[in-house]
Amino acid sequence: MNKRTLAIFAALGATTIYGLNHTIAKGVMPEYVQPFGFIMFRVIGAAFLFWILSPFGPKEKIDRKDYGRLVLCAFLGMGFNMLVFFKGLSLSTPINSSVIVTTTPIIVLILSAIFIKEKIGSRKVLGIAIGLAGAVALIFFGPSLRDDAPNIPLGNFLLLLNSVFYGSYLIGAKSLIAKYHPFTFMKWLFTLGIFICLPFGYRQFVQVDFANLPFEAIWRIGFVILGTTFCTYLFNIFALTQLKASTVSAFVYVQPLVGILFAVFMGEDSLTILKITAACLVLSGVYLASKKPKKTLKEPFY
């Protein structure tokens, strides 16, 4: 099996893990751990794993001039992003989460136009409008609550806010990712994330009854730490060494499919006409907004 084929499997594996995560993480909250306490598991576990792995990368120091950007990326990508995602997931449903999270490419496009003046063509504008219409439909026209989802509209709004924070993180981290080895970048990012999330998650973290956690909760927490946080990043990094970034990003279309099928299979969520329609709108919007325009060949001038 050549490296390109392995890279495709790596990208597929990462997006599959993300798709499964919506249901698996939801199954822990709030019975065994509250959402902010769950984040402490994630940042502490990932920081530990990346520090163990860091000796296998180059020895690098972060330039003093990059401290501010690194801290900002930690707030956006390891702090605010995770806080609103897990809180939103605890209030909403796995299917809503897996659909709304795919608006990230649209959010990145909007933020790029605002902050780095990237031009947006008419097709991308149409894609943004269609994709956001799907997300808004879930927020305002879906059911307001379920037994395991006490405030679905607020949860969906927080999930959309997660896309805003994560999109901002991607833009802010772009220059740092190009400058530093991934192991160096991620170990410091998650270490900072511990201190950022500590004021929010400490009380919920220490309230966890560690001695009496059932296996059901332990394997789900382990999946989020090792799978969703650690492995997905490594899989995507390897995929990017062999595939174009646009090719890797296209795997985002698989995530809601996996998320929806797994949630329904596990009996954690159900399909409705609204959810199907919203998913189609979001995926169509992401496709239109992300698709590169075809290059037109000029006729030779004789």
N, C-alpha and C positions, 0 to 999 in steps of 0.2 A: 504494500500500500504506500503510495507516494505521499509527500508532505502536503500537497494541495488537497488531496482527499482527506487526510487527517485533519487539516484546517477546517474543511467543510463540516466534518463530524464535530469538531471542537465548537464551532459557532452554533451548530444545531444543538449541541449539548448544553451550551450556556443558555440559550433562549428557552430550551425545554425546562431547565432548572428554574428559571425565572417564572415560567408558566405554572409549574407545580407549586412554587413558593406561596402563591396567593391563598391556596387552600390549606397547605401544610402549616404556614405561620398563623393563619386564622384559627386553626384548631387548638392553639395553645392559649389564646387570649379570650376572655380575661380569667378563665377558670384557674389556670396555673401561674400565669404571670401577666401583669399589666403591660400595655404597649410600650411605655417609656422604660420600664424595667427590662423588657425584651431587647431594647436597643442597647442597653449596657452589655448584655450577653454578646451581642453582635460586634460592637466596637472593641471590647476587651479581647474576645476570641480572635478576631481578625488581626488586631495589632500583635497579639502573641504569635500567631502563625507567620505573619510577614517579618517579624523580627527574627524568628528562627530561620527563615528562608534568606534573609538579607545577606548573610556571609557568602552565599553562592553568587551574589552579584558584585559589581565593582564597588570599591570603597569611595563614597562620595560625601561631600559636605554641601549643605544648602547655602548658597550665597546669601549674604545678609540682605542684599537688595530684593531677594525673592521671599523674605519672611512674611511681608504683608500679604502678598498674593497667596502664599501657602495657607496662612491663617484664614483668609477669606474663603478659599476653596474648601477648607475643613468645615467652616461654618455652613456653607451651602451644600456640600456633598456628603458630609458625615454628621452634620448636626441637624439643621432645619429639614433637610431632605428626608432623613430617616424618621425624625420625630413626627412629621405630618403624615408620612406614608403609613407607619404602624398605627398611629392614632386613627387615621382614615380607614384603614383595613379593619380595625376593631369595631368601627361604627357602621361599616358598609358590608358588602358581600364580595366573595372571591371573583365572580364574573365581572361585576362593576369595576373592581380593581384592575383586572387583567385587560379590560378594554380601555379604561381611562389612561393607564400608564403608557399606552402606545401613542399618546398625543405628544410625547417628548420631542420627536423630530420636528413637529409643527411649532412647539414652543421655542426650540433652538432657532428655527428659521425666523420667527418673529423677533426674538432677542438679538439675533445677528443683524437684522435690519435696523434695529434701534441703536445698538451700541457700536457696531463696527460698519454700519452703513452698507450692508450687503443688499444688492438690488433684488427685488422680488418681482417676478413676472406675473402676468395675468393668470397663468395656470396655477402658479403657487398660491396666489391670493384665493383662487377658487378652492384649492385644496385645504387651505387654512380655514376657510369659512365652513366647508363641509365637515371637516374633522371636528372643529369646535362645536358645530351644531349637534353632532352625535354626543359629545361629552356633556353639553348643556342639557340635552334631552334626558340623560340619565340623572343629572342633578335635580332638575326641577319637575320632571314628569313621572319619575319612578315612584314606587311605594315608599312611604316615609319611614317605616320601621318593620323589623322582624324580630323574632325572639332572640336571635343571635346577632342582630344588626339594629341597635337601638335608635340610630339617627342616620339613616341612609343619605339624605340630602347633604348634611354636614360632612359625613364621611366621604362622599363623592367629591365635594368641594376641596377637602383636604388632600385627596388623591390627585386632583388636578393641580393643586398648589405644589405638591411633590414634584410634578413634571416641570413646573416653573423653576423651582430651586435646583433640580438636577440639570435642567437645561442651562441655567446660569453657571452652574459648576463646570459643565463641559466647556463653555466658552472661556471661563476664567482659567481653567486648567490646561488649556491647549498649549500654551508656550512652555509650561512646566513639564508636561508629558514629553515634549520634544527635547527638553534639555536634560532631564534626569532619568536614570534607570527606573523601571516600574517598581522594583523592590524598594529602592530608596524613597521614591515618592509616596508609595502606599503605606510604608511603615510609619512615616511621620504624619501622614494624613489621618490614619486611624488612631495614632497616639494622641494627636490633638483632639480627635473626635471624642476620646474618653473624657477629657476635661470639659469639653463643650456640652456633652450630654449628661455629665454627672449631676449638675444642679436639678435637672428634670427627672432623671431616672434613678437617682440614688435611693430614695425612699421606697419606690416600687421594687427595686432590685433586692434590697435587704428584707423586704416582706415575703420574698419567695421562700416557700418551705422546702429547702434543698433536700433535707433528709427524707422527705416523703414524696418527692416527685416520682410519678409513675413512669414506666418505660415509654408510654405513649407521648408524654411531654418531653422526655429526655431526647428521644430520637428526632423529634420535630425541632427542638432547639439546636441540636447538633447539625441538622440539615441546613438550617438558616446560617449558622456560623461557617461550617465547612463548605457547604454547597453554594448557597445563594451569595455569600460574601466572598469567600476565598477562591473556590474553584472557577466560578463564572468569570472572575477577573483574569485568572491565568488562562482559561480557555480562549477568551476574547483576544488577549495579548498574542497568544500563539497563532490564532486565526489571522490577525492583522499582519503577521510576518509573511504570510503566503497569499493572502487575498486583499483586494482593494477594500478600503474603508466603506465604500458604498455597497459593496457586496456583503460585508459583515452586517452593516446596518439593515439590510433588506430582511434579515432573519427576524426582525421585530414583528413581521407579519405572522410568524408562527406562534408567538407568545400567547395572544388571546385565544387562538385555536386550542392550544394545549391547556391553557388555564380553564377555558369553558368546559372542555371534554372531561378534564380531571375533576373539576368541581361537581359536575353532574354525576359522574361515575361514583364519586365518594358520597353522594347524597348531601353535599354541603350547600348546594345552590340549585336553582332551576332556571330553565330557559323561558323567556317570555317574548312576545312579538316586539316589545319595546327594546329589550336587550339585543335581540337579533338585528333590529333596524339600526340601533345606535352603533353596534359593532361594525356593521357594513359601512355606515357613514364615516366612522373614525378611520377605518382601514383604507377606504377610498380616498379620504382627505390626506392621509399620510402618504399614500402612493403618489397622488398628484403633486403634493408639496415637495416630495423627495426626489421625484424623477427628474433626471437631467434632460435638458432640451437636446433634441437631435441636431447635430451639426449639419448645416446645409453646405453642399459642395457648390462652389462658384463655377460657372461656366468659363472655360478658358477664353481669353481675349486674343483674337488673332489680328 
